[in-house]
Amino acid sequence: MVYAARHLDLRAITTVFGNQTLDKVTRNALSLCRLARIDAPVAAGAAKPLLGEELRSVTIHGKTGIDGAELPEPDRAALDLHAVELICRTARAHRGELVLVATGALTNVALALSTEPRLKEWLKAISVMGGSTGIGNSTEVAEFNIHVDPEAADIVLRAGVPTWLVGLDVTRRVGVTAAQIDDLREGGQLARTLADLLAFFLESLRRVHGLDTASLHDPCALVPFIDPTLISYRYTNVRVELAGTLTRGMTVAELRRLGNTQLGHIRPSAAPNVCLAREPAPGLIPHILEAIRDLDARIG
Amino acid sequence: MPRKLIIDCDTGSDDAVAIMLAALHPALELVGITTVNGNVQVANCTDNTLRVLDFIGRCDIPVYEGLNRPITRQDFPIPRAVKKSTGIHSRELPIPAPQTKKRQKAAVEYLIETYRAATEEITLVPVGPLSNIAACIACDPKFVECVPEIVIMGGAHHHGNVTPSAEFNIWADPDASASVFAAGWKRLVCVPLDATHEALVSLEDTAKMTAMDTPAGIAAARFVEQRIRGYDANQPMKERGAAPVHDAVCVAYLVDPSIITTDFCHVAVETVGTLTVGRTVVDTNFRGEHAPNCHFAFHANRKKFVNMLLTTFASKTA
């Protein structure tokens, strides 16, 4: 939210179950809006995945979904409007200009695409933090945001909207060090609060995954629209496994180099549908931290 | 004393190179070969295996024919296009037809009897679909205990070959593969595409093999050149004019373990997924509930591997 507020024209924020229950994540969004002086409207969305029951990641993000810092009480309520409605209205009002950035379960996005068939023409692009090639965090091979609602992710990747996908295999490769978090703490209230959140997140990642940097997964989904040089991409076919007993919720990306597939056993995949993030550039993390400092200085 | 091994294979151009390396390397004693439906139909695998042994003067090594289809499925997850050439494997290897015949005993029977009677350690090296090995496990509950080490060529983590997420050997009989990976071996080593795609053999190397003027050098050069043409056409590697020789990496590892670099983690095989059937699910991030069961090779040392092939095939004495 902070990275978007600094570099882009943030028109709306919608929430979805995932890191914690819908009520808690909506409250967190509103608190952060107050702290960062973001005035974009906030609407709550889906409380459950399209099918089945919700999974949660309490071990990483804590009981509140954003543990580690005292956030101010919200100074406003969420709109009395469903996230799906807010997405559709905003996209309609900014036809051809709006980028829908999803950093959680794709339930709202899938519901919006299904309920408003014109949405896919209205949107300029969809960008998702989710999926992975190889490494998993929710299961051996599935990333959390996709794994919590694989059917929704499948709908989004098949929608025909220009789509960017920034996965765990990329976001896990770069992160904030304890020293960078301490640096951030030198700033104002916003920077201090974010430093506390990152410190808690780093501690969880250390405990659960043995990492020594805090990955900034979600801001990475904004990167294609802020500075495309900070991550490299491959335009390729990506689909979501829905049926596997070990692989459900895994993103299956075409990463082979194929020549003439008329030969032998090689099965080609369908046409490219996704700009898949491949390699982060060294400037990525400093650029995100700089945005926090800028916004922090601006709001005083 | 040379290290004993049995190769279970679907010969196949890279299988052929693996067989020659195992049959000719002084540190190894190739006890027997079993064949299985895979790269080509099992009768062709057997015929090709006999061709190779005859050609290098090792027709003393017995060959037993194994399963002609996956253990539970009628065919591969997507049936083989019989009329298509794979480019990489020809139905008949480009060396003369064999004089020697296969043994009458079935591969599964041979494997079970041999391991039951073994007084010395015999490493099991399956480099084709795992149908025979799964059948052994099913037939004899003690089979797994009798195998000191199993070294499998198969699987892929970063990307597959037959589909975006699966490698051919594991995919060809996913149910067999799942049972083999879950069997609880004393030591399970897996050499997947992640490693074999790093151990490329080039046209420069095959020129050296041809120049050796030994049967193994001539045959290896022919097989690998066929592979290079196939790979350049349908699965180009990072470097043109070079191809992986997957199966031989397993054999090379038996002689020099430092040829591969492994991680010890849990590996299982997906049998149900529509996009991921036959994928080796490798728990690199330790997210699953299972203890590590497999030494999974993520890298291979190309130089050491190629040098071993060149040195072994140059030798005039079998």
HADDOCK unambig.tbl for C-alpha pairs under 7 A between the chains (distance, minus, plus):
assign (segid A and resid 133 and name CA) (segid B and resid 158 and name CA) 6.99 0.50 0.50
assign (segid A and resid 134 and name CA) (segid B and resid 157 and name CA) 6.18 0.50 0.50
assign (segid A and resid 134 and name CA) (segid B and resid 158 and name CA) 5.90 0.50 0.50
assign (segid A and resid 135 and name CA) (segid B and resid 284 and name CA) 6.37 0.50 0.50
assign (segid A and resid 135 and name CA) (segid B and resid 285 and name CA) 6.33 0.50 0.50
assign (segid A and resid 136 and name CA) (segid B and resid 285 and name CA) 6.64 0.50 0.50
assign (segid A and resid 137 and name CA) (segid B and resid 287 and name CA) 6.41 0.50 0.50
assign (segid A and resid 139 and name CA) (segid B and resid 287 and name CA) 5.55 0.50 0.50
assign (segid A and resid 139 and name CA) (segid B and resid 288 and name CA) 6.29 0.50 0.50
assign (segid A and resid 140 and name CA) (segid B and resid 282 and name CA) 6.72 0.50 0.50
assign (segid A and resid 140 and name CA) (segid B and resid 283 and name CA) 4.76 0.50 0.50
assign (segid A and resid 140 and name CA) (segid B and resid 285 and name CA) 6.77 0.50 0.50
assign (segid A and resid 140 and name CA) (segid B and resid 286 and name CA) 6.99 0.50 0.50
assign (segid A and resid 140 and name CA) (segid B and resid 287 and name CA) 5.17 0.50 0.50
assign (segid A and resid 140 and name CA) (segid B and resid 288 and name CA) 5.72 0.50 0.50
assign (segid A and resid 141 and name CA) (segid B and resid 281 and name CA) 6.93 0.50 0.50
assign (segid A and resid 241 and name CA) (segid B and resid 273 and name CA) 6.59 0.50 0.50
assign (segid A and resid 241 and name CA) (segid B and resid 274 and name CA) 6.82 0.50 0.50
assign (segid A and resid 241 and name CA) (segid B and resid 275 and name CA) 5.86 0.50 0.50
assign (segid A and resid 243 and name CA) (segid B and resid 272 and name CA) 6.59 0.50 0.50
assign (segid A and resid 243 and name CA) (segid B and resid 273 and name CA) 4.77 0.50 0.50
assign (segid A and resid 243 and name CA) (segid B and resid 274 and name CA) 6.12 0.50 0.50
assign (segid A and resid 244 and name CA) (segid B and resid 270 and name CA) 6.62 0.50 0.50
assign (segid A and resid 244 and name CA) (segid B and resid 272 and name CA) 5.07 0.50 0.50
assign (segid A and resid 244 and name CA) (segid B and resid 273 and name CA) 3.52 0.50 0.50
assign (segid A and resid 244 and name CA) (segid B and resid 274 and name CA) 6.85 0.50 0.50
assign (segid A and resid 244 and name CA) (segid B and resid 276 and name CA) 6.94 0.50 0.50
assign (segid A and resid 245 and name CA) (segid B and resid 270 and name CA) 6.77 0.50 0.50
assign (segid A and resid 245 and name CA) (segid B and resid 272 and name CA) 6.30 0.50 0.50
assign (segid A and resid 245 and name CA) (segid B and resid 273 and name CA) 6.77 0.50 0.50
assign (segid A and resid 246 and name CA) (segid B and resid 270 and name CA) 5.88 0.50 0.50
assign (segid A and resid 247 and name CA) (segid B and resid 270 and name CA) 6.95 0.50 0.50
assign (segid A and resid 247 and name CA) (segid B and resid 273 and name CA) 6.86 0.50 0.50
assign (segid A and resid 252 and name CA) (segid B and resid 165 and name CA) 6.71 0.50 0.50
assign (segid A and resid 253 and name CA) (segid B and resid 164 and name CA) 6.62 0.50 0.50
assign (segid A and resid 254 and name CA) (segid B and resid 164 and name CA) 5.14 0.50 0.50
assign (segid A and resid 255 and name CA) (segid B and resid 159 and name CA) 6.07 0.50 0.50
assign (segid A and resid 255 and name CA) (segid B and resid 164 and name CA) 6.63 0.50 0.50
assign (segid A and resid 256 and name CA) (segid B and resid 159 and name CA) 6.30 0.50 0.50
assign (segid A and resid 256 and name CA) (segid B and resid 164 and name CA) 6.46 0.50 0.50
assign (segid A and resid 257 and name CA) (segid B and resid 235 and name CA) 5.83 0.50 0.50
assign (segid A and resid 257 and name CA) (segid B and resid 236 and name CA) 6.17 0.50 0.50
assign (segid A and resid 258 and name CA) (segid B and resid 234 and name CA) 5.65 0.50 0.50
assign (segid A and resid 258 and name CA) (segid B and resid 235 and name CA) 4.69 0.50 0.50
assign (segid A and resid 258 and name CA) (segid B and resid 236 and name CA) 6.51 0.50 0.50
assign (segid A and resid 259 and name CA) (segid B and resid 233 and name CA) 5.53 0.50 0.50
assign (segid A and resid 259 and name CA) (segid B and resid 234 and name CA) 3.92 0.50 0.50
assign (segid A and resid 259 and name CA) (segid B and resid 235 and name CA) 5.37 0.50 0.50
assign (segid A and resid 259 and name CA) (segid B and resid 236 and name CA) 6.49 0.50 0.50
assign (segid A and resid 260 and name CA) (segid B and resid 233 and name CA) 5.88 0.50 0.50
assign (segid A and resid 260 and name CA) (segid B and resid 234 and name CA) 4.45 0.50 0.50
assign (segid A and resid 261 and name CA) (segid B and resid 234 and name CA) 5.77 0.50 0.50
assign (segid A and resid 263 and name CA) (segid B and resid 84 and name CA) 6.59 0.50 0.50
assign (segid A and resid 263 and name CA) (segid B and resid 85 and name CA) 6.36 0.50 0.50
assign (segid A and resid 263 and name CA) (segid B and resid 86 and name CA) 5.18 0.50 0.50
assign (segid A and resid 263 and name CA) (segid B and resid 87 and name CA) 6.34 0.50 0.50
assign (segid A and resid 263 and name CA) (segid B and resid 234 and name CA) 6.73 0.50 0.50
assign (segid A and resid 264 and name CA) (segid B and resid 84 and name CA) 6.12 0.50 0.50
assign (segid A and resid 264 and name CA) (segid B and resid 85 and name CA) 5.85 0.50 0.50
assign (segid A and resid 264 and name CA) (segid B and resid 86 and name CA) 3.51 0.50 0.50
assign (segid A and resid 264 and name CA) (segid B and resid 87 and name CA) 6.60 0.50 0.50
assign (segid A and resid 265 and name CA) (segid B and resid 80 and name CA) 6.99 0.50 0.50
assign (segid A and resid 265 and name CA) (segid B and resid 86 and name CA) 6.75 0.50 0.50
assign (segid A and resid 265 and name CA) (segid B and resid 162 and name CA) 5.82 0.50 0.50
assign (segid A and resid 266 and name CA) (segid B and resid 161 and name CA) 6.57 0.50 0.50
assign (segid A and resid 266 and name CA) (segid B and resid 162 and name CA) 4.48 0.50 0.50
assign (segid A and resid 266 and name CA) (segid B and resid 163 and name CA) 6.55 0.50 0.50
assign (segid A and resid 267 and name CA) (segid B and resid 162 and name CA) 5.69 0.50 0.50
assign (segid A and resid 267 and name CA) (segid B and resid 163 and name CA) 5.38 0.50 0.50
